Amino acid sequence: MSEKKIILTGDRPTGPLHLGHFVGSLQNRVKLQSTYKQFVMIADQQALTDNADNPQKIIDAIFQVLLDYLSVGIDPKQTTIFAQSGVPQISELAFYYLNLVTVARLSRNPTIKDEIRQRGFEESIPAGFLVYPVHQAADITVVNANLVPVGADQLPIIEQTNEIIRSFNRIYGPVFNEVEALIPEKCDRLMGTNGLEKMSKSLGNAIYLSDDADTVQKKVMGMYTDPNHLRASDPGKVEGNPVFVYLDVFGTDAQKIQEMKDHYTRGGLGDVVVKKYLNEVLQTFLEPIRARRKEFVGNQDYLRTLLQQGTSETRAIGEQTIKKVKTAIGLTYI
């Protein structure tokens, strides 16, 4: 077991996880859990930053996200899974960090700017949403992690985390390690089924890990392709075509996929044929995930106990972190 720790800043429980989550970080969580001490967080507090008027949405999704974690192969014997709201030291740590970053710097964060635009906040940005990079810095450092698997769109968050760490260490002394981002090698951001840049629950262009076979087939057959490929005989474009992007990510027969690309490019291969093959590929990929999900879906007591134990373990680590932080700052008089 390596001495490095991993903390996944987690997934916001606003709905089920999708294929984009898998290629963005879930696959690395599964791969690395046997090598490092790993923490995976369900970010229920962060989910409230733009769902404060609908907490039930988050409550309903928490155990769905936990089921998704278990179904893809995250092992609670190797990985500590915890709920953000059960570790109050994260919020305390974020409060100290807020004094080390300016509003202007937060507003320039590219990830935040993209999220604000997608949600149409304009000038009505919830303060909690604006400062969520600071909260993510606290998520990571509460266990003094130093390796974080993320998609490329989250790199500005890691950069800001390291800025905060450097500021804290410069002012109060060396308490935290800087953080390294781990980007997936094959694909770090999966486009949506409608051809938009990002697969997202809010954009309605996602294939979920929990989708049944019929739902997946329907979504695949309705996928956006090359709008100029009107007839099978027409030459088609492969680059940026979601069907071929998904085949590159999830397909295992590279030779067959390349032959289909060549055929599609010169003309004579219809979209329906390619989509049917993609459906076969995705069904093969998702079937073991569905099978594992069935093992846990009816055992609510087990899920609750698992989350409580992981949260308790993380909270104990957080208490030690806060003691170090308060000692470094000088808050030791009470």
C-alpha positions in Angstrom: 0.0 0.0 0.0 1.5 3.3 -1.1 1.7 6.1 1.5 -0.1 8.4 -1.0 -3.7 9.1 -0.2 -6.4 9.8 -2.7 -9.4 11.9 -2.1 -12.1 12.1 -4.8 -13.8 15.4 -4.3 -16.8 13.3 -5.1 -20.0 13.5 -7.0 -22.9 15.7 -6.2 -26.0 13.6 -5.4 -28.5 15.3 -7.7 -29.3 12.2 -9.7 -27.7 8.9 -10.9 -24.2 8.8 -12.3 -23.6 8.4 -16.1 -21.0 7.2 -18.5 -19.3 10.6 -18.4 -18.7 10.1 -14.7 -17.1 6.7 -15.4 -14.6 7.9 -18.0 -14.0 11.1 -16.0 -12.9 9.6 -12.6 -14.8 6.4 -11.6 -12.6 4.1 -13.6 -9.5 5.5 -11.9 -11.1 5.1 -8.5 -11.6 1.5 -9.2 -8.1 1.0 -10.7 -6.2 2.8 -7.9 -8.1 1.7 -4.8 -5.8 -1.4 -4.3 -2.7 0.8 -4.6 -3.5 3.9 -2.5 -5.6 4.8 0.6 -8.6 6.2 -1.1 -11.5 8.4 0.1 -14.6 8.9 -2.0 -17.0 11.6 -1.0 -20.7 12.1 -1.7 -20.9 15.9 -1.9 -24.3 16.4 -0.5 -23.5 19.8 1.0 -22.1 21.1 -2.3 -25.2 19.8 -4.1 -27.3 22.2 -1.9 -25.4 25.3 -3.4 -27.8 25.2 -6.3 -30.6 23.0 -4.9 -31.2 24.8 -1.6 -34.9 24.9 -2.3 -35.2 21.2 -3.0 -33.2 19.2 -0.5 -35.4 16.2 -1.0 -33.8 15.8 -4.5 -30.4 15.3 -2.8 -31.7 13.0 -0.1 -33.3 10.8 -2.7 -30.1 10.6 -4.8 -27.6 9.9 -2.0 -28.1 6.2 -2.0 -28.5 6.0 -5.7 -25.0 7.4 -6.1 -23.7 5.0 -3.4 -25.2 2.2 -5.4 -23.5 3.4 -8.6 -20.1 3.4 -6.7 -20.6 -0.2 -5.6 -21.9 -1.3 -9.0 -18.8 -0.1 -10.9 -16.5 -2.0 -8.5 -15.5 0.5 -5.8 -14.9 -1.8 -2.8 -15.7 -0.4 0.7 -13.0 -2.8 2.1 -10.4 -0.8 0.1 -12.1 2.6 -0.2 -13.6 4.8 2.5 -16.9 6.3 1.2 -18.3 9.2 3.2 -20.9 11.9 3.2 -19.6 15.4 3.1 -22.3 16.7 5.5 -21.1 14.2 8.2 -17.6 15.7 8.3 -18.1 19.2 9.8 -14.3 19.8 9.8 -14.5 20.3 6.1 -16.7 23.4 6.5 -14.5 24.7 9.3 -11.4 24.3 7.1 -13.2 26.0 4.2 -13.9 29.0 6.5 -10.2 29.4 7.2 -9.4 29.1 3.5 -11.9 31.8 2.5 -9.6 34.3 4.1 -6.8 33.3 1.7 -8.6 33.8 -1.6 -10.3 36.8 -3.2 -13.8 37.1 -4.8 -12.1 38.2 -8.0 -9.9 35.1 -8.1 -13.0 32.9 -7.6 -14.8 34.7 -10.3 -12.0 34.0 -12.8 -12.0 30.2 -12.2 -12.8 28.7 -15.6 -14.6 25.7 -14.1 -16.9 28.0 -12.1 -17.5 30.3 -15.1 -18.6 27.4 -17.1 -20.9 26.0 -14.4 -22.4 29.5 -13.9 -23.1 29.8 -17.6 -24.6 26.3 -17.8 -27.0 27.0 -14.9 -27.9 30.5 -16.2 -27.1 32.2 -12.9 -25.9 35.4 -14.5 -25.8 37.9 -11.6 -27.9 35.7 -9.2 -25.0 33.5 -8.2 -25.5 31.8 -4.8 -22.5 32.7 -2.6 -22.1 29.0 -1.7 -21.8 28.1 -5.4 -19.2 30.8 -6.1 -17.0 29.6 -3.3 -17.2 25.9 -3.9 -13.6 25.6 -5.2 -12.6 26.7 -1.7 -14.8 24.0 -0.2 -13.3 21.5 -2.6 -9.9 22.5 -1.4 -11.1 21.6 2.1 -12.5 18.3 0.9 -9.1 17.4 -0.4 -7.0 18.6 2.5 -9.1 17.4 5.3 -7.3 14.1 4.9 -4.1 15.8 3.6 -4.4 14.0 0.3 -1.9 14.5 -2.5 -3.4 12.7 -5.5 -6.8 13.5 -7.0 -8.2 11.8 -10.1 -10.3 14.4 -12.1 -11.3 15.3 -15.6 -9.5 18.0 -17.4 -12.3 20.4 -16.7 -11.5 20.2 -13.0 -7.9 21.2 -13.4 -8.6 24.8 -12.4 -10.0 23.5 -9.1 -6.8 21.6 -8.4 -4.8 24.7 -9.3 -6.8 26.9 -6.9 -6.4 24.2 -4.2 -2.7 24.4 -4.5 -2.8 28.2 -4.4 -4.7 28.0 -1.1 -2.3 25.4 0.2 0.8 27.5 -0.6 -0.8 30.6 1.0 -1.7 28.6 4.1 1.8 27.1 4.4 3.5 30.4 3.8 1.5 32.2 6.4 1.1 29.6 9.1 3.8 27.0 8.4 4.0 23.7 6.5 0.9 21.7 7.3 -0.4 20.5 3.9 1.1 18.7 0.9 0.4 20.1 -2.5 -2.0 18.2 -4.7 -1.4 16.3 -8.0 -4.2 15.8 -10.5 -4.6 12.5 -12.3 -6.2 12.8 -15.7 -7.6 9.7 -17.5 -5.4 8.7 -20.3 -8.0 7.6 -22.8 -10.8 10.1 -22.4 -11.4 12.5 -19.6 -14.7 14.1 -20.8 -17.4 12.3 -22.7 -19.6 14.3 -25.0 -23.4 14.0 -24.7 -25.6 11.8 -26.9 -26.8 15.0 -28.6 -23.3 16.0 -29.7 -22.9 18.7 -27.1 -19.5 19.0 -25.5 -20.4 17.5 -22.1 -22.6 14.7 -21.0 -24.8 16.1 -18.2 -27.9 15.3 -16.2 -29.1 18.8 -16.6 -28.7 18.8 -20.4 -30.7 15.6 -20.8 -28.0 13.9 -22.9 -26.7 11.2 -20.6 -26.7 7.4 -20.6 -26.8 6.4 -16.9 -25.0 3.5 -15.3 -28.3 2.4 -13.9 -30.2 2.5 -17.2 -31.8 -0.8 -18.3 -31.1 -2.5 -21.6 -34.1 -1.1 -23.4 -33.4 2.5 -22.2 -29.8 2.3 -23.4 -30.9 1.0 -26.8 -33.4 3.8 -27.2 -30.8 6.4 -26.3 -28.2 5.0 -28.6 -30.5 4.7 -31.5 -31.5 8.4 -31.0 -28.0 9.6 -30.8 -26.7 12.6 -32.9 -24.3 11.6 -35.7 -23.1 13.5 -38.7 -25.9 15.8 -39.9 -24.6 15.7 -43.4 -24.7 11.9 -43.6 -28.2 11.8 -45.0 -28.0 8.5 -46.8 -25.9 5.4 -46.2 -24.1 6.0 -49.5 -22.9 9.5 -48.4 -19.4 9.9 -47.0 -19.6 10.5 -43.3 -17.6 12.4 -40.7 -16.0 10.4 -37.9 -14.4 13.2 -35.9 -16.7 14.6 -33.3 -19.3 12.0 -34.1 -20.6 10.8 -30.7 -21.2 7.3 -31.9 -17.6 6.8 -32.9 -16.4 8.7 -29.9 -18.2 6.2 -27.6 -16.9 3.2 -29.7 -13.3 4.5 -29.2 -13.9 4.7 -25.4 -15.9 1.6 -24.7 -15.2 -0.7 -27.7 -12.6 -3.5 -27.3 -12.3 -4.6 -31.0 -10.0 -1.8 -32.3 -9.7 -3.4 -35.7 -13.4 -3.6 -36.3 -13.9 -0.1 -35.1 -11.3 1.2 -37.5 -12.8 -0.7 -40.4 -16.2 0.8 -39.6 -14.6 4.3 -39.5 -13.0 3.8 -42.9 -16.2 2.5 -44.4 -18.3 5.3 -42.9 -15.8 7.9 -44.1 -15.8 6.7 -47.8 -19.6 6.1 -47.7 -21.8 3.0 -47.8 -22.2 2.5 -44.1 -25.5 3.7 -42.5 -25.9 5.2 -39.0 -28.3 2.5 -37.9 -25.6 -0.2 -38.4 -23.0 1.7 -36.4 -25.5 2.5 -33.7 -26.6 -1.1 -33.4 -23.0 -2.1 -32.9 -22.5 0.6 -30.3 -25.6 -0.7 -28.5 -24.0 -4.1 -28.3 -20.7 -2.7 -27.0 -22.5 -0.6 -24.3 -24.7 -3.5 -23.2 -21.7 -5.7 -22.8 -20.0 -3.0 -20.7 -23.0 -2.2 -18.6 -24.2 -5.8 -17.9 -21.8 -6.6 -15.1 -22.5 -3.2 -13.5 -26.2 -4.0 -13.6 -25.5 -7.4 -12.0 -23.5 -5.9 -9.1 -26.1 -3.3 -8.6 -28.7 -6.0 -8.0 -26.6 -7.4 -5.2 -27.0 -4.2 -3.2 -30.2 -2.5 -4.4 -32.5 -4.1 -1.8 -30.2 -3.8 1.2 -30.8 -0.3 2.5 -29.5 -1.1 6.0 -26.2 -2.3 4.6 -25.9 0.9 2.5 -26.7 3.1 5.4 -24.2 1.3 7.7 -21.5 1.5 5.1 -21.9 5.2 4.7 -22.1 5.8 8.4 -18.8 3.9 9.0 -17.0 5.6 6.2 -18.2 9.0 7.4 -17.2 8.3 11.0 -13.7 7.2 9.9 -13.2 10.4 7.8 -14.6 12.6 10.6 -11.9 11.2 13.0 -9.2 12.1 10.5 -10.8 15.5 10.1 -10.6 16.2 13.8 -6.8 15.6 13.8 -6.4 17.8 10.7 -8.3 20.7 12.4 -6.1 20.3 15.5 -3.0 20.8 13.4 -4.6 23.8 11.6 -5.6 25.5 14.8 -2.2 24.9 16.3 -0.5 26.4 13.2 -2.8 29.4 13.2 -2.5 29.9 17.0 -6.1 29.1 18.0 -5.1 27.1 21.1 -6.3 29.4 23.9 -9.6 27.6 24.5 
